[in-house]
């Protein structure tokens, strides 16, 4: 990059500076709290590596180069180029690469399953991040006031419970403080690092990668195990990519290179410098590098930082679930919007209370942050590995890069990811089983729902009546027409909705205006209002109205009707409009499809999903639900 380009890159407008501060408060919380526990885990006595200056230099060298290669090069420079209309994350990347695969092909199914499993592992991350982050922060009490050590778990549980209880109120108010608090946190990390570096600057030699290589050679298997702890400095890197849609790639890159990475590097090197002077400090190098008078304020600041990091991953779980609902992998759930200004600020009660129950169980079961470290690594490495695979498809199939360049670049990233993944697999018995079990269970549920919906659509199509010929025949010999508008919600505009057939059968009337309304989810995050609606006039006051939505949007019937009036001139008087919905009851059968127990599971999920009237925000007093049974 030339000097002129560099200076232009970092001289930003006030709005960009505000985005950088906001991104620092949300995006970097997870990776920014890693210094609390990462180096402590690297020097864990269980690894059996005796402390020596060479070992300290080797481990710090591995931390440094892992952050350079994985975070700076892989994610910030390359992966963040793979945006789906500005959106990032494994589901957005999956939707992007699926465009290059033939529908229903083996390649498309493989890419879809990889993306979904990567997303499912994020739920493991969403449980472990609040637990390990807050627990590691509160553990500072054991250093500042040893007599309070037995209060660590109760205080942690109280903080986490309050955090989940306030989710329903949204983060708009407290979110304003996230950026300044995290900025203070990173500046403090950097200052502590400099304070300790001045006393032992020799640790800076660890910038030489040979120290890391020699450490791996000298300690062989033990060093390979330590790599699982080294990986903890990278947890949160995926969040940089996931949150790209909220802030844009540019503010995230600026925040990383200007503030976050330098402060993190200084802190890790500072911890290493302190260990060179006091090897016994390896029991908790972060808090022992803090001057004693500042310990209590540091515990409070660290607790604030970890709560912010936890908030980011909880919000991410809400957003991910909302996307999965739109893409058809999760049953409809009640979604509450917590901000009138920010459409992305949502709250899902089911996900919130499930996460809280799991987080409390994890804290009580694992008790200490070091016990959670093994579980943490496996969740994140799996998602990172899948992201690298999908990015390789992106480079070759979408960007059309040279195969040799793709092999070198993607191969290098995959080699690093596989090494960290293998190192973390060694810790499956110590806690790594938990996120694998949780991710696998979530994956099974999502694929059961996806497969069940496909069966449901197939059965409906088999028994369906073509819509347009039916309407033509109906209008030729119409039943009694009544005043008002009937809106029939349907997922398939090719067939006659069951709700219309039931209405004709039982009520023997047809409204003077009939609208078949269908919501279509596209593989892009957002759809512009100018391109959202398409309308087909079938004559006789009958219309097919299609409304397209992105996978990060939630359909809203009232918004569609308002838009139809503005864009298409179709006026809807709500008190003269009735919404007809078919409430399907799924009946498992021995027809070809899934096994009976999976069909029963799908039927239970279908029965307990949110009502269409709630999900699509239809006024309850204008809804007519007509039941129907479908065998799968």
N, C-alpha and C positions, 0 to 999 in steps of 0.2 A: 504494500500500500504506500503510495507516495505521501510526502509531507503535506501537500495541499489537501489531498483526500482525507488524511487523518485529522487535520485541523477542522475541516468541514464536518467530519463525522461527529465530533464531540462538541461543537458549538451549536447548542440546541435552542429552540424557542421555549418560552415559558411553559407552554402546554406540554411539550416533550419532557421538560424537567419535572413537571408535576406527575407525568406518567412514570418516570423513572423512580421517583419517591414512592409512588403507589405500588409499583412492581416490587420494590425492595421490601415493602411491608407485607406482600402476599406471596410472591413467587419464591423468595429465597429463605423463607422461614425454616423449612425442613433441613436443607443443606447447611443453613446458617447455625443451627443448633447442634450439629455433629461434633464440634470440639468438646462438648460436654462429656462425651463418652467414647469417642473413636480411639484416641491414643491410649486411654486407660485399658480398653479391650485389647489393643495390640500387645500390651505388656502384661496381659493376664498370666498369672502363674500356671494356669492350665496348659498353656502352650509349651511350657518347659524350656523357654529360651532364657538363659541367664543374662542379666543386664550387663552390657559392656558399651563403651563409647562407640565401637564399631556397629553394634546392634542398633543403637539409637540413631546413628547416621544412616544406616541402611533402611530402617523403617520410615524415617522422615523423608528419605529420598523416594521411597515407594509411594508415600502419601502425595508428595509433590507431583510426581510424574503421572500418577493415576488421575489427579485432578486436571492436569494439563491435557492429557490424552482424551479422557472420557468426557469431562464436562466442557472444557474450552473448545477442543477440536471437534469431537464427535457431535455434541449437542448444540453448542452455541454457534459454531461455524457451519456445520453441515446439516444436521438433522432439522434444525429450525428453518432451513430452506424448503423443507417438505411440508408446506402448509396447504390446507384445504380451504380455499377462500379466506385465508388468514387464521384459520383454526388449526390447533395442533392436538397432539395426544394420540394414543394408539388406535382409538376408534375412528378418529378423523383420518389418520394415515391408512387404516384398513379400507375405509370407504373410497379413498383416493386410488389405491392400487387395484381395487376390485373393478374399477372402470376399464382396466386393460385386459381383464380376464373374461372369457366367454361365459355368459350366465349359465349356471347349473353345471359348469365344468368341474373336473376334479381340482384344477388349479384354483378356481374361485372358492370352492368349499374349503380347501386347505388354508387359503389366505384369510377367509372369514373366521375359521376356527382358531387360527393363530391370534388374530386381533381380539376375538372375544375372550380367549384364555388370558391374554395380556391384561385386558380390562378387568377380568375377575381377580387377578392377582393384586390389582390396585386396592380391592376391598380389604385384603390382608394388610396392605400398607396403611389403609385408613384406620384399622384397628390398632396396629402396633405403634404407629407414629405418635398418637397422643399418649399412649402408655409409656413408651420409652423416653420421650422427650420430657414430659412433666415429671416423671419419676426421677430421671437423672438430674433435673434442676433442683428438685426438693431434697435430693440426697446431699446437697451442699450443706444442709443443716447438720449432718454428721461431722462435717469439718468445722463449721462455725460454732456449733453448740452441741457437742457429743451427747449431752444428757437428753437432747430432744430426738435422738436417733430413732426411738421406737414410735415417734409420731409421723415418720416419713410416709408410710402407706396410707394412714387415715387422711393426712393433709392432701396427698395426691388424689385420693378418691373424691374428696370434697371439691377440689379444683376442677376435676374432670366432670363431675356431676353438674356443677354450676355451668360449665362450658356447654354441655349438651342441653341443659334446661333453657338457656338463653337463645338457642338456635331459632326458635319459632319467632323471635322478635327481629331477626335479621341482623346483619352486621353493618348496616349503613352508618350508624352513629359511632360505634367503637372503631369501625374501619378507618375513620379519619385519623386515628391515632396510631394505626399500624405502621405506616411509613416512618414517622418520626421516631417511634420506639425502636424499630428494627435498625434504623440508621444509627441511633445511639448505641445499640447492641454491637453493630459491626465496628463502629469507631472504637468502642471499648475493647473489643477483641483485638483490634490492631494495636491499640495503646499498650495493652497487657503484653502482647507479643514483643513489641519494641523494648519495653521495660526489662524483660527477661533476656532479650537478645543482647542488649548492651553488656550484660554481665558475662555472657558466654557466646561471643559471635562466631566461635569455631563451628557451630552447628550449620552455618550457611554453606559449608562445604558439601552438604547433602544435596545441593542442586545438581551435583555431578551424578548422573545416573549409574555410574560404576559402583557407587556405594550400595545401591539397591540390588544390582546384579550380583555383587559379591555376597550380599546378605542371603540371597536366594540360593547361591551355590554352596555357601558354608553351612547353612542349616537345612537344606533340602526339604524333607517332608514337613518339618516343623515350620519352616518359612512358608510353605504352601498353605498350611493351616492358618498362619498369621494373615495371609492375603484375604481371608474371609473377614478379618477385623479391619484390615486396611480399606476394604470396600465401604465401610461405614462412612468414610469421608465423602462418598459419592451419593449417598441416599438423599433424595430430593432433586437430583439432576433431571429426572423425568418431569418434575413439576415445571421446570423452565419451559419445556415443550408443551405440556398440557395447558398451561396458563397463557400461552402465546396469544390466543384469541382475545383475551381480556385487555392486554396492554400493547400488543404488537411486538414483533421481534426486535426492533431497534431499541426501545427503552430497556428491554431485558438484557440485550447485549451491552449497552452502555453501563447499566447498573452492575453487571457482572465484572466487566473489565476495569471499571473505574473505582468501585468501592468493595464489592463483595469478595471477589477473588483475592485482591491484595490483603484485605483484613484477615481472611481465613488463613492464607499462607503465613502471614506474620504470626498469627496465634499458634499455628502448629509448630512453626520453627521456634517460637518462644517457649512452648511446652517442652520441645526437645532440648533447648538450651538449659532450661531449669533442671531437666533430668540429668544432664551432663554434670551439673553441680551437686544434685541431690537425687541419686537413684531411688531412694526410698519413696520419693514423691510419685512413683508410678502407680500407687494405689488409687490416686485421684489427681492426675497432673493438672487438670483444668482449675479446680478450686485451690490447689496448693500453690499455683502461680500467682494467685491474687494476694496482695498485701493484706495482712490480718484485719486492719481497721475497715477495709472495704468488703469484707466477706459477706456480711448480712445484706448490704445494698446490692451486691453481685448476685446473691441468691434470689432476691426480689426481681432484679432485671432479667435474670435467666428464666425465672418462672413466667414473666410476661412474654419473653421471646418464645418459650415453648408453647404457651397457650396460643399465641399467634400462629405458630407453625401448625399446631393441631387444628386451628380454625380453618386454615387453608386446605388441609387434606379432607376435613369434613365437608366443606363446601364443594370440593372436588368430587366427593362421593355422591353428593346430591346431583351435581351437573352430569356426572357419568351415568347415573341411573336414569335421569331424564332423557339423555341421548339414547340409551338402550331401549327405553320405552318407545321412542319414536321410530327406532330402527326395527322394532318388532321382536326384541329378545327378552323383554320383561313385561309382565302384566301391567295394565294401567294402574297407577297409584295416584292418590290425591296429592296434588302439587299446589303449594301455597306460595304466592309471590310476596316477598318481604320488603320490596322497594317499588315505589311507583315510577321511579326514574330508571332503575337498572333492571332490565329484563332477566339478566343472568343470576340475580339474587333470588334463590328459591329455597323452599324448605319442604322436605318430604318426611312426614311424621314416622312412617314405618321404618325407613332407613335410619333415622335419627335414634329411635329407641333401640333398634337392633344393635347399632354400633355401640351405644352406651352400655348395654348389657354385656356385649363381648369385651369391651375395653375394661370394665370392672372385673370381669372374670379373669382377664389376662393379668392385670395388676396383682390381684389376689393370688393367682397361681404361680407367677414367675417371681414376684416379690422384689427383685433387684434389676436394675437396668442392664447389668452385664449378662443376666440370664435371658434377657430379651434380645440381646445383640444377635444371637444365632438365628432367631426367628425373623428378625428384621432383614438381614442380608438376603435370604433366599427369596423373599417376596419381591424385592426391588431388582435383583439380578435377573429374575425370570422375565419381568416386564421389559427391562433394558435389552435383553437378548432378543425378544420378539420384535421390539422396535428396530433393532439392527437388521433383522431378517427382512422386515417389511420395507425398510429404507433401501436395502439392496435391490428389491423388486422395483422400487420407485426410481432409483438411479438408472436402472437398465430399461424398464418398460415405459416409464413416463417421460423422464428427462432424456432418454436415448443416449446416455453417456457411452463412451468407448468401453467394451467389455473388459479390456485389460485394466483400465482405470478403476472400474467398478470392482473387479477382483482384488486389486491391491488395496483400495480404500475400505470397501466393505469387509474384505477378508481380514484386514488389520483390526478393525473394530470388533468383528466377531471373535477373533482370537483372544482379544483382551476380555470381552464379555464372557466367553466360554471358560477362560481361566478363573475369573472371579466366581462364575456360577459353580464350577467344579469345586472350588475351595469352600464355598458355602454349603455344597451338598454334604460335605464331611460333618456338618453340624445338624443334620436332619434329626438325629436322635436327641440332640440337646435342646430342641425347640423349633428347628426348621420345619418339622412336620406340621406345625400349626398353620402357617400361611398356605402350605401346599394342600392341606386338608380343606381349608376354608376356600381357597381358590378353585379347587377341584369340585367341591360341592356347589359353589356358585355357577361354575361352568356347566355342570350337569343340569342344574335347574334352568339356566338360560337356554341351553340347547333343547331341553325337553319342551319348553314353552315355544321355541322357534319351530321345532318339528311338529308340535301339536297344532299350531296355527296353520302350518302348511296343509296338514291333513284336513283341518276344518274348512279351509278355503277349497280344497279339492272336492270334498263332499258337497259343499254348497254349489260348486260349479256343475257337478254331475247331475244334481237334482234341479238346477236352475232353469228358468225360462228366459230366452233372449228378450231383452228389455224393449228395444225399438219396435220389433214386430208386434209385441204384446200391446204396447201403447197405441200403435196404429189401429189395431183391431178394437181396442177399448174405446178409442175416440170415435170410431165408426158407429158403435152402438153404446153410447156412454150411459152410465148409471146416473142417478140423480146428482146434479152438481150443487154444492153448498158454498156459501160465501166463505171467504178467508183463504189462507195459504196453508198448505200442508208441506212440511219439509221432512223428507224421508232420508235419514242418515244411512249410508250404505258404503261398504268397503269395495264394492264391485259394481261399476256402472254398466256392465255388459248384461247383467241378469236382473230380473225383477226382484226387488227387496221383499223378503218374507213379510215384513211389516205392512207393505201395500196389499199383498194378497190377503192377509188376515183382516185388514180394514175393509176391503171390498167384500170379503166373505161374511163378516159379522155386521158391519154397519151399512153396507150396500150404498155407499155414497162416494163421490169424488169431489174434492175441493175445486173451486174455480181456478186456483193456481196451484200447481204441483211442482215441487223442486226436489230433485234427487241430489243430495249433497254428499260429496265424497272428499275425504282428506287423503292427500298423496304425500308421502315423505320421500324427499329426494336425498341424494348422497352428498349434499352440500350443507353447510351449517345454517345458512339463512337464505330466505327467498325475498327478493324485493317486492313490495306491494304492487308495483307496476306489472309484475309478471306472475302474481299469485293466483289470479282467478281466470278460468276459462269457462265459457257458457255455451251450451248447445240448445237451440230451440227445437223441440220436437213437435211444435204446433199444438193448438188447443189449450194454451196456457200451461204446457208441460215443459220443464227445462231440466237439463243436466248441468249441475254447477260443480266444477272441480276446484279445490283449493289446495295449492301446493305449499308445503312447509319444509324447512330444513330440519336436520336432526337435532339442532339445538333450540328449536322452537316448540311451543306447545299449542296445539290447535285451540281456537276460541271461536265458538259459533257466533257470538254477538259481534266480534270484530269482523268476521267474514260477511255478515249481513250488512254492517255499516260500510264495508269496502265495496260490496256489490251495489249499494245505492250510489256511492260516489263514482265508481268506475263504470258500472254497467247500467245505471239508471233504474235498477230494480228496487223499488221501495218496499220495505217490510214494516208493517205495523205489528209490534210484538204481541199486543193483546188480541190480534186477529190471526196469529200464526200458531200452528200446532206442530210439535216436533214428534215424529213417529220413530221409535227405536225398537229393533228386534232384540229381545233379551234371550240369548241362546243358552240352553242347558245342554251340556256335553254329556253324551252317554257312551262310556267305553264299550267296545264290542270286539268280537273276534275277526272283524274285517281286517284286511292287510293294513299294516301301519306299524305302530309301536307295540311293545309288549304291554300286556294288560295292566301291570302295576304302574308303568310310566303313563299310560292313558288315564288311569285313576288319579295319578299325581297331577297331570295336566288339567283334568276336570276340576280338581280341588283348587288349583291356581286360578282357573278361569272363573270359578264360582266366587272366589274371594277377591278378585280384582275390583278396582273402583268402578262404579256405575258409569256408563257412557255420559249420562246427564251431568254427573259431577266433573268428570274429566274434561268434557268439552265446554264446561261452564254454560249449560243451558238452564234457563229459569225453571225451577222444579214444577211450578204450576202450569207450565206450557208443554209438559212432556207426556206422551202416551207410550207406554211400554207394552209391547206385545210379545208374549213368550213363544218360544219354539224349541223343539228338541232336535239335536243333530247327533247321529251315531258316527263315531270315528273308529 
